[in-house]
Amino acid sequence: MKARVLMVAAGCAVAQAATPTFSKDVAPIIYKNCASCHRPGDIGPMSLLNYEQVRPWARSIREKVSLGQMPPWHATQEHGVFSNDRRLSESDKETIIQWATNGAPEGNQKDLPAAPKFTEGWEIGTPDVVISMPKPFDVPEKGTINYQYVTIPTNFTEDKWIQAIEVRPGTRAVVHHVLVFVKGPGPMAKETAFMPVAPKSAGPNARPVGSGGGPGTLIATTAPGTNAMTLEPGMAMKIAAGSSLVLQIHYTANGKAASDQSSVGMVFAKQPPQQEIHNSAFMQPMFTLKAGAADTAVDSAIEFKEDAHITALFPHTHLRGKSWEYRLTYPDGHTEVVLSVPHYDFNWQTYYMFTKPLAVPKGSRLEATAHYDNSPANKWNPDPTVDVRWGEQTWQEMQYTGITFFIDQPAASSSTGGREQR
């Protein structure tokens, strides 16, 4: 009898020892994967920086993690294809699930790692320059607000190479998205790397539509769920001396009047890069989503006129968008899927950054297919009884792809510049 009691006690001790604790096991996972969004002033609805903040959400965290809903990631490629892949490893998932299932114990505070340190307000760290709207924009409590375009001079007296860039909404609750364009002092350069072409699925008589556009050269984007853009060493974006930034801002009234003064922060490259990074876009604005239609496919395509590498893709639709697929067809005729997003989420839009840039020889075609659900079964659908076409507002729709790439030739040497005082 005594021996049996000892065996049971030993078994309980082993089980207790095997239970993960917040301090030793869970905090490192949350600090690495969750805290950048779940901290004061950022997009996460609650802060998760210590045990007192995390413990009340243990059951919800377990559910979201077990379902793969958090951290949010919607591409299906194997782990490691994307440098910004937010998915947890299976072992990290199991650790969180076991911790929450077994009472979410705190453990020994001596095991707690140091809390992550963030530069206040900036994901990219301390910017070398911050360029802000010259005056706030007052957002009314209700009504439709047209896109706002705000031009801000950079006052750069020499060319600058940008290593990292981040758009920081002043009042996140009313800023749906901001596109940042660069407008130089001279004529706007024409896009040379690719041209729009008719998708093969559209038939032989289709005409190509939708490449680039905007009041300048696209250089940065923020939308719900996007991250700042930090480029690999040897890569940078160029802003010419005398350029201005043009901010395209989509405000959405939410029932409470607000004032916004958004900013753009930049970190300069320490030296001129080997590759100049370009941001652009292609789209398909000619479509109709019939009322009640549960699955409508809309295609767009581009063909590369020069040898290039794609470093990132950014699929964008509104509330009726449900999935995306991107296919590269090479000059020799073979095709491969390079990005599949089977469960697109309007609330978590992602720039998918390839760990290894995709080589696209001259003559390669990139085709994008977005699927839409305009039926009553779509819980996000503003109105399933109406036909829907391209439009700027959230209750309308878009078929838009942001694309980041470099052309296979060295970047021209130019000044990097020092820290700017603004």
Sequence and secondary structure as in RCSB ss.txt:
>XXXX:A:sequence
MKARVLMVAAGCAVAQAATPTFSKDVAPIIYKNCASCHRPGDIGPMSLLNYEQVRPWARSIREKVSLGQMPPWHA
TQEHGVFSNDRRLSESDKETIIQWATNGAPEGNQKDLPAAPKFTEGWEIGTPDVVISMPKPFDVPEKGTINYQYV
TIPTNFTEDKWIQAIEVRPGTRAVVHHVLVFVKGPGPMAKETAFMPVAPKSAGPNARPVGSGGGPGTLIATTAPG
TNAMTLEPGMAMKIAAGSSLVLQIHYTANGKAASDQSSVGMVFAKQPPQQEIHNSAFMQPMFTLKAGAADTAVDS
AIEFKEDAHITALFPHTHLRGKSWEYRLTYPDGHTEVVLSVPHYDFNWQTYYMFTKPLAVPKGSRLEATAHYDNS
PANKWNPDPTVDVRWGEQTWQEMQYTGITFFIDQPAASSSTGGREQR
>XXXX:A:secstr
 HHHHHHHHHHHHHHHHHS  IIIIIHHHHHHHTTTTSSTTSSSSS  SSHHHHGGGHHHHHHHHHTT SS    
 S TTSBTT     HHHHHHHHHHHHTT     GGG       BTTBTTSS SEEEE SS EEE SSS    EEE
EEE   SS EEEEEEEEE SSGGGEEEEEEEEE SS      SEEE   GGG TT     BS SSSEEEEEE TT
   EE  TTEEEEE TT EEEEEEEE   SS EEE  EEEEEE SS  SEE EEEEEE     B TT S EEEEE
EEEESS EEEEEEEEE  TTEEEEEEEEE TTS EEEEEEETT  TTS   EEEEEEEEE TT EEEEEEEE  S
TT TT S TTS B B SSTTSB  EEEEEEEESS             
